[in-house]
Amino acid sequence: MEEIDTVNLVAHHVQRWRFRDRSGTLPAGRIVLRVTEDEKQWWRFECCRIEGGMHCISGSAWNDFVGPRVHARLTRYAKQDGENFNRVRIIPFFSKLADSLSHALTTWPEREVIVQYTYPIWGAEEMAEIGTVTLATQHAAEWDVDTLFPNVFTVAVGSRRFRFRCRPHGDRYRICGDEWRGFVGQNRGAVVTLYAGEGDNATHRLEVRR
């Protein structure tokens, strides 16, 4: 099956999940996705295309689905020929932990193995995606996202560190400030994706693609 995207569900995904359709099979308009894991239980999610070539799933059915599955890993796959639904795979947090521990014990059977995880266990390279935008002139003043940050927060771009500001704006949150303005000026036209770190004083990650 062709994978559309994978996400480690965290609290802010209860409201919506923004993702990039790697399969290129989702239409541009607003649709209802019919989804199953085992063809026994079914869900119907509202989905639409948003800026930056991204798609967004939201709505009450999505809220109810994510709530009890926070911290699980969700993978969604493209439709197969002759099917009018998408398949998903859900790996609960403790299942992932057990698999990793089992692998460690199998790999080093004659050694004492200490497994220590920094939560979430699947690592910084799979941090929760907050949003993607193609930087343009208007973004020098601000970029609105759905995730609440501290008034001043730290972002890593490769080996560099920036301190951006954030303030509420309606029902969203606005990234702004002098360092943000300078960053946009140097990277205008680039596609940037922001990933959330964990914890109150976390360093978040910003990926830049030109």
C-alpha positions as a Markdown table, in Angstrom:
| # | Residue | x | y | z |
|---|---|---|---|---|
| 1 | Met | 0.0 | 0.0 | 0.0 |
| 2 | Glu | 1.2 | 3.5 | -0.8 |
| 3 | Glu | 1.8 | 5.6 | 2.3 |
| 4 | Ile | 0.2 | 9.1 | 2.4 |
| 5 | Asp | 1.7 | 10.2 | 5.7 |
| 6 | Thr | 2.6 | 9.2 | 9.2 |
| 7 | Val | 2.1 | 11.2 | 12.4 |
| 8 | Asn | 2.8 | 10.7 | 16.1 |
| 9 | Leu | -0.4 | 12.0 | 17.5 |
| 10 | Val | -0.1 | 14.7 | 20.2 |
| 11 | Ala | -2.6 | 16.9 | 22.0 |
| 12 | His | -2.9 | 19.6 | 19.3 |
| 13 | His | -3.8 | 17.0 | 16.7 |
| 14 | Val | -7.2 | 16.6 | 18.5 |
| 15 | Gln | -8.3 | 19.8 | 16.7 |
| 16 | Arg | -6.7 | 19.1 | 13.3 |
| 17 | Trp | -4.0 | 17.2 | 11.5 |
| 18 | Arg | -2.1 | 19.0 | 8.7 |
| 19 | Phe | -0.1 | 16.7 | 6.4 |
| 20 | Arg | 1.4 | 16.5 | 3.0 |
| 21 | Asp | -0.1 | 14.0 | 0.6 |
| 22 | Arg | 2.9 | 12.0 | -0.5 |
| 23 | Ser | 0.8 | 9.9 | -2.8 |
| 24 | Gly | -0.7 | 12.8 | -4.7 |
| 25 | Thr | -4.1 | 11.1 | -4.7 |
| 26 | Leu | -6.1 | 13.5 | -2.6 |
| 27 | Pro | -8.3 | 16.0 | -4.6 |
| 28 | Ala | -8.0 | 19.8 | -4.0 |
| 29 | Gly | -11.5 | 20.3 | -2.8 |
| 30 | Arg | -13.3 | 19.6 | 0.5 |
| 31 | Ile | -14.0 | 15.8 | 0.8 |
| 32 | Val | -15.1 | 13.2 | 3.4 |
| 33 | Leu | -12.5 | 10.5 | 3.9 |
| 34 | Arg | -13.9 | 7.0 | 4.6 |
| 35 | Val | -11.2 | 5.3 | 6.7 |
| 36 | Thr | -10.7 | 1.8 | 8.3 |
| 37 | Glu | -8.0 | -0.2 | 9.9 |
| 38 | Asp | -9.4 | -3.7 | 9.7 |
| 39 | Glu | -12.7 | -3.3 | 7.6 |
| 40 | Lys | -14.6 | -3.8 | 10.8 |
| 41 | Gln | -14.5 | -0.4 | 12.3 |
| 42 | Trp | -15.1 | 2.7 | 10.1 |
| 43 | Trp | -14.6 | 6.4 | 10.4 |
| 44 | Arg | -15.5 | 9.4 | 8.2 |
| 45 | Phe | -13.3 | 12.5 | 8.5 |
| 46 | Glu | -13.6 | 15.9 | 6.9 |
| 47 | Cys | -10.6 | 16.8 | 4.8 |
| 48 | Cys | -9.6 | 19.8 | 2.6 |
| 49 | Arg | -6.6 | 21.2 | 0.9 |
| 50 | Ile | -4.9 | 24.2 | 2.5 |
| 51 | Glu | -2.0 | 26.6 | 1.7 |
| 52 | Gly | 1.4 | 25.2 | 0.9 |
| 53 | Gly | 0.1 | 22.1 | -0.9 |
| 54 | Met | -1.0 | 20.6 | 2.5 |
| 55 | His | -4.2 | 18.9 | 3.4 |
| 56 | Cys | -6.0 | 19.2 | 6.8 |
| 57 | Ile | -8.3 | 16.7 | 8.6 |
| 58 | Ser | -10.6 | 18.1 | 11.2 |
| 59 | Gly | -14.2 | 18.0 | 12.5 |
| 60 | Ser | -16.0 | 16.4 | 15.4 |
| 61 | Ala | -15.4 | 12.8 | 14.1 |
| 62 | Trp | -11.7 | 13.5 | 14.0 |
| 63 | Asn | -11.7 | 15.0 | 17.5 |
| 64 | Asp | -13.4 | 11.9 | 18.9 |
| 65 | Phe | -11.0 | 9.6 | 17.0 |
| 66 | Val | -7.8 | 11.3 | 18.2 |
| 67 | Gly | -8.8 | 12.0 | 21.8 |
| 68 | Pro | -8.3 | 8.4 | 23.1 |
| 69 | Arg | -5.3 | 7.8 | 20.8 |
| 70 | Val | -3.0 | 10.6 | 21.7 |
| 71 | His | 0.7 | 9.4 | 21.7 |
| 72 | Ala | -0.2 | 6.6 | 19.2 |
| 73 | Arg | 1.5 | 6.5 | 15.8 |
| 74 | Leu | -1.0 | 6.8 | 12.8 |
| 75 | Thr | -0.1 | 5.9 | 9.2 |
| 76 | Arg | -2.6 | 6.6 | 6.5 |
| 77 | Tyr | -2.4 | 4.9 | 3.1 |
| 78 | Ala | -3.8 | 5.8 | -0.4 |
| 79 | Lys | -6.8 | 4.1 | -1.9 |
| 80 | Gln | -6.3 | 0.8 | -3.6 |
| 81 | Asp | -7.7 | -0.1 | -7.0 |
| 82 | Gly | -11.4 | -0.8 | -6.6 |
| 83 | Glu | -11.7 | 0.6 | -3.1 |
| 84 | Asn | -13.5 | 3.7 | -2.1 |
| 85 | Phe | -11.8 | 4.2 | 1.3 |
| 86 | Asn | -8.4 | 4.7 | 2.8 |
| 87 | Arg | -6.7 | 2.4 | 5.2 |
| 88 | Val | -4.9 | 3.4 | 8.4 |
| 89 | Arg | -2.5 | 1.7 | 10.8 |
| 90 | Ile | -2.6 | 2.6 | 14.4 |
| 91 | Ile | 0.3 | 1.7 | 16.7 |
| 92 | Pro | -0.4 | 2.5 | 20.4 |
| 93 | Phe | 2.3 | 4.0 | 22.5 |
| 94 | Phe | 2.8 | 1.0 | 24.7 |
| 95 | Ser | 2.9 | -1.4 | 21.8 |
| 96 | Lys | 5.7 | 0.7 | 20.2 |
| 97 | Leu | 7.6 | 0.6 | 23.5 |
| 98 | Ala | 7.2 | -3.2 | 23.8 |
| 99 | Asp | 8.4 | -3.8 | 20.3 |
| 100 | Ser | 11.5 | -1.6 | 20.8 |
| 101 | Leu | 12.4 | -3.4 | 24.1 |
| 102 | Ser | 11.9 | -6.8 | 22.5 |
| 103 | His | 14.2 | -5.9 | 19.6 |
| 104 | Ala | 16.9 | -4.7 | 22.0 |
| 105 | Leu | 16.7 | -7.9 | 24.0 |
| 106 | Thr | 16.9 | -10.0 | 20.9 |
| 107 | Thr | 19.8 | -8.1 | 19.4 |
| 108 | Trp | 22.0 | -8.3 | 22.5 |
| 109 | Pro | 20.9 | -11.5 | 24.3 |
| 110 | Glu | 24.1 | -11.9 | 26.4 |
| 111 | Arg | 24.3 | -8.4 | 27.7 |
| 112 | Glu | 22.4 | -6.4 | 30.3 |
| 113 | Val | 20.3 | -4.0 | 28.3 |
| 114 | Ile | 19.1 | -0.7 | 29.7 |
| 115 | Val | 16.5 | 1.0 | 27.4 |
| 116 | Gln | 16.0 | 4.6 | 28.2 |
| 117 | Tyr | 13.6 | 6.8 | 26.1 |
| 118 | Thr | 13.2 | 10.5 | 25.9 |
| 119 | Tyr | 9.4 | 10.9 | 25.4 |
| 120 | Pro | 8.1 | 10.6 | 22.6 |
| 121 | Ile | 10.1 | 7.5 | 21.9 |
| 122 | Trp | 10.3 | 7.7 | 18.1 |
| 123 | Gly | 12.8 | 10.6 | 18.1 |
| 124 | Ala | 13.4 | 14.1 | 17.0 |
| 125 | Glu | 13.4 | 13.2 | 13.3 |
| 126 | Glu | 9.7 | 12.5 | 13.6 |
| 127 | Met | 8.7 | 15.4 | 15.8 |
| 128 | Ala | 5.1 | 16.5 | 15.4 |
| 129 | Glu | 4.6 | 18.7 | 12.4 |
| 130 | Ile | 3.0 | 22.1 | 13.2 |
| 131 | Gly | 2.7 | 23.6 | 9.8 |
| 132 | Thr | 4.3 | 24.3 | 6.4 |
| 133 | Val | 4.5 | 27.6 | 4.5 |
| 134 | Thr | 6.2 | 29.0 | 1.4 |
| 135 | Leu | 7.8 | 32.2 | 2.7 |
| 136 | Ala | 6.7 | 35.3 | 1.0 |
| 137 | Thr | 7.0 | 39.0 | 1.7 |
| 138 | Gln | 3.9 | 39.2 | 3.8 |
| 139 | His | 5.3 | 36.5 | 6.2 |
| 140 | Ala | 8.0 | 38.9 | 7.4 |
| 141 | Ala | 5.4 | 40.4 | 9.7 |
| 142 | Glu | 3.9 | 37.2 | 10.9 |
| 143 | Trp | 3.0 | 33.6 | 10.3 |
| 144 | Asp | -0.2 | 32.2 | 11.9 |
| 145 | Val | -0.2 | 28.7 | 13.3 |
| 146 | Asp | -2.6 | 26.6 | 15.4 |
| 147 | Thr | -0.1 | 25.7 | 18.1 |
| 148 | Leu | 0.4 | 27.8 | 21.3 |
| 149 | Phe | 4.1 | 28.7 | 21.9 |
| 150 | Pro | 5.6 | 30.7 | 24.8 |
| 151 | Asn | 6.0 | 34.5 | 24.3 |
| 152 | Val | 9.6 | 33.8 | 23.2 |
| 153 | Phe | 10.6 | 30.3 | 22.0 |
| 154 | Thr | 13.7 | 28.7 | 20.5 |
| 155 | Val | 13.9 | 27.2 | 17.1 |
| 156 | Ala | 16.8 | 25.1 | 15.6 |
| 157 | Val | 17.6 | 25.5 | 11.9 |
| 158 | Gly | 20.4 | 23.0 | 11.4 |
| 159 | Ser | 23.2 | 24.2 | 13.8 |
| 160 | Arg | 21.7 | 27.7 | 14.2 |
| 161 | Arg | 19.3 | 28.8 | 16.9 |
| 162 | Phe | 16.7 | 31.5 | 16.6 |
| 163 | Arg | 14.4 | 33.1 | 19.2 |
| 164 | Phe | 11.0 | 33.9 | 17.7 |
| 165 | Arg | 8.1 | 35.6 | 19.4 |
| 166 | Cys | 4.5 | 34.4 | 19.6 |
| 167 | Arg | 1.2 | 36.0 | 20.5 |
| 168 | Pro | -2.5 | 35.1 | 20.3 |
| 169 | His | -4.3 | 36.2 | 17.2 |
| 170 | Gly | -8.0 | 35.3 | 17.2 |
| 171 | Asp | -8.3 | 31.6 | 17.5 |
| 172 | Arg | -4.7 | 31.1 | 16.2 |
| 173 | Tyr | -1.2 | 32.1 | 17.3 |
| 174 | Arg | 1.1 | 34.5 | 15.5 |
| 175 | Ile | 4.8 | 33.9 | 15.1 |
| 176 | Cys | 6.6 | 37.3 | 14.8 |
| 177 | Gly | 9.5 | 39.4 | 16.1 |
| 178 | Asp | 12.8 | 40.8 | 14.8 |
| 179 | Glu | 14.5 | 37.5 | 14.4 |
| 180 | Trp | 11.6 | 36.0 | 12.6 |
| 181 | Arg | 11.5 | 39.0 | 10.2 |
| 182 | Gly | 15.2 | 38.6 | 9.6 |
| 183 | Phe | 14.9 | 34.9 | 9.0 |
| 184 | Val | 12.1 | 35.4 | 6.5 |
| 185 | Gly | 14.1 | 38.1 | 4.7 |
| 186 | Gln | 17.0 | 35.7 | 4.2 |
| 187 | Asn | 14.8 | 32.7 | 3.2 |
| 188 | Arg | 12.1 | 34.3 | 1.0 |
| 189 | Gly | 10.7 | 31.7 | -1.4 |
| 190 | Ala | 11.8 | 28.7 | 0.7 |
| 191 | Val | 9.3 | 26.1 | 1.9 |
| 192 | Val | 9.6 | 25.8 | 5.7 |
| 193 | Thr | 8.1 | 23.2 | 8.0 |
| 194 | Leu | 7.9 | 23.8 | 11.7 |
| 195 | Tyr | 8.1 | 20.8 | 14.1 |
| 196 | Ala | 7.2 | 20.9 | 17.8 |
| 197 | Gly | 9.7 | 20.0 | 20.5 |
| 198 | Glu | 8.5 | 18.4 | 23.8 |
| 199 | Gly | 8.4 | 20.2 | 27.1 |
| 200 | Asp | 8.0 | 23.8 | 28.4 |
| 201 | Asn | 11.5 | 24.9 | 27.4 |
| 202 | Ala | 11.8 | 22.7 | 24.3 |
| 203 | Thr | 13.8 | 23.7 | 21.2 |
| 204 | His | 11.6 | 23.3 | 18.2 |
| 205 | Arg | 12.9 | 22.5 | 14.7 |
| 206 | Leu | 12.4 | 24.3 | 11.5 |
| 207 | Glu | 13.2 | 22.5 | 8.2 |
| 208 | Val | 14.0 | 24.7 | 5.2 |
| 209 | Arg | 13.7 | 23.5 | 1.6 |
| 210 | Arg | 14.6 | 25.7 | -1.4 |
